Amino acid sequence: MQPLLRFYLDGPTSFHDETVLYMQSGATNNFDIEYDAIKMAGQDPSSPLIRFDNGTNEFQINGIDYSTSSFSMPLNHYWPYRNLYH
């Protein structure tokens, strides 16, 4: 089993989004077609979004190599609801 972190963002109704960071031998901090998935937003503008962003790509799923001694990448979100948190 690979170590992973799963981040969730739930809206006030049935909206739900998530992003995953996991350890994968051979992965890089850039987009790896074998290990990563690009974030694709839904069509509803009131749906919350959460994703990793390396400045070039927005990731739904991002694999990083085990040999990475230090890792940093912004975890961005879009939350269209004022004063409402879950």
N, C-alpha and C positions, 0 to 999 in steps of 0.2 A: 504494500500500500504506500502510495506517495504522500508525503506531507503536503497539506494544502490549507489555504485560508479562503473562506467563502464569506463575502460581504453581501448583506441584504439591505434593500430599501423598500419599504412597504408604504403605499399611499393609503388614504383614508377609505377607499372603496376596495375594489378587487385588484388594484394596481400593485404589481410586485416586480422588482428588478434585482439582479444579482450580478456579481463579478467574482472571478476566481483567480487566485495566485497559487501556483503549485511548483514543486521541485521536479525538474526533468533534466536528466543528463544530456548534454549537448545543446541545450537551449541557450539563447542569447537574450540580451535586453531589448533587441529589436524584434520586429515581427518575424516569426518562424512559422512557415506554412505547415510544418509537421506538428507543431505544439500549441499554437496560439489561435485565437479567434478574434476577429475585428468586431467592435461593438456596432450593432445595428439598432438604431432607435426605432421605436414603434411609430405609428401614424397619429396617435393621440397626443396632442401637445400638453395635456394635463397629466401624463404618465411620468412618474419620477424615473431618473436614470442614475446609474452608478457605474463607474468605469475607471480603469487605469489608463494614464495618458503619458506617453514618453516624449511628447512634443511633436511627434511625427504620426503616431498611430494611437487610436483609442481602442483598448482591449476589453473584450468581454471575458476572455480566458487568456492568462499569461503564464507561460512556463519559464522558470529561471533555472540555471544550472546549479547543481550541488556545490560546485567549486567556487561559486560566488561568495566571497568572504563578507561583502557588504552590498546591500541592495537598497536603492531608493528610487521611487517612482510616485508621482502624485496620484492620489485616489480622488477623482473628481465626481461631483454629483450635480444633478439638476433636481430641484425640489420646488414645484410650482405652487405650493400651498403656504400662505402666510400664517405664522403662529400656530402651526399644526405639526406635531412631531410624533413619530411612532418608534 
